[in-house]
């Protein structure tokens, strides 16, 4: 696989929104003074009448979106993940999820790869927060193609959806004809040594690890869990049965994220050890995205090391 | 102008709504009578005089909408909706009970006539803004009403929302502050004063109307005036009495969220005959 062709999923989000806006006049977009960074300014440029900059007032943005949705609009509300989830948890819980309203919360700047802004802006608990809410669908796309699918899919779901986008440019994995299905993971390879369950930008790292390990005749498989909720129970159980070792990796806390979601499926259906890689119950810090990913061991090299350790 | 017959009808309706409120809270052995009684007259005027709603089609897209941002005053809203015919009045006695659709706080997915789920304070004005913006986008002439408590406006989000109402010139929005001057822990000026409420909203770009929230003529005139203001949202600050109509509840913070015992219940019904 060629890992050189890159794009940030926030850019994919901006492009997908413009396409949706052309097709459906009920699509409206809200932002909280970060339209340049979240890329919603692309929608603003095309459809200024359907774009609402609510200013630095995330709570108001989320509840305004709720009101719009009760009148048939399909609001996409965006800001950085740290503000789009933690700061407005109560608004999402009580004014969107409980009444099951048709609001899409599209958060950019997820995870440690936010980089230099440091811990206050690196959201590592958003999957945990959003996944715990009844009625919420949670999607964590791995690349440009998947991100665009996620935006379109979200517009087709009648209910709240949370999508997690990244700031940094990351490899494009899927070609544009790839068929995605909500709640269905994507399996790469049939290796039986280990399954690496990955989400978001960790999918590319897992695929790199898979290629490297193949050179040493160690055959693993990678599963892209793009939909964290509802999670693909069937595929998780299948991989647990077919492979010796199970590893999860996410650019998120190991508490409450992908690893936890997989553990829940295993506990209920096929108890088996899962090694959870991710942020180990800690905050991030400043640095470049690539330095931070190395520092916190969210890399293909770490996956390779863990697989080899497990083999010994 | 209000003719005397209509005035009498509204007064009778409000009294009946107050009786329902007391019965519901007594029967549920919980709930919020104080703020429900203070807003009962405004809600009566809204649903029996002002709002364009269709009982046979509660989700009519052209209807006026109401967000009860102070959602704990659900007994008042449910009573009005039942009196209006959205659901049977007998059901009011199931309020807050295990198999009832009449949830402790308003639930738009379960209760006919409820336009927005509420309960967590401070969020309703934002929601109402969203509804009003949608109305503008779709060139519809419905109006959106949002009822807030005077204690509720201590929530910062209300003021975020006030900026939004003003920025988008939401003249199809009419907010109401139920200014009964009491919150759970005491007088609002002692707990965390939002005063001067009028000047605050004025400086946020609102058309401010101050009325006696128990005077039907003043309530009706205020809604009338709000419709003539263009390019600006309106807020009606309704001076009210918490617990209005039940002597021992009036102006008592202790009756914010408490049910009467049997003796108190009988006395309340006697007073509301």
Interface residues (C-beta under 8 A of the other chain):
Chain A: X28 X49 X50 X52 X54 X55 X57 X59 X60 X61 X62 X63 X64 X65 X66 X67 X68 X69 X70 X71 X72 X73 X75 X90 X91 X93 X94 X95 X98 X99 X100
Chain B: X61 X65 X67 X107 X108 X109 X115 X116 X117 X118 X119 X120 X122 X123 X124 X126 X127 X128 X129 X130 X131 X132 X133 X134 X135 X137 X138 X156 X157 X160 X161 X163 X164 X168
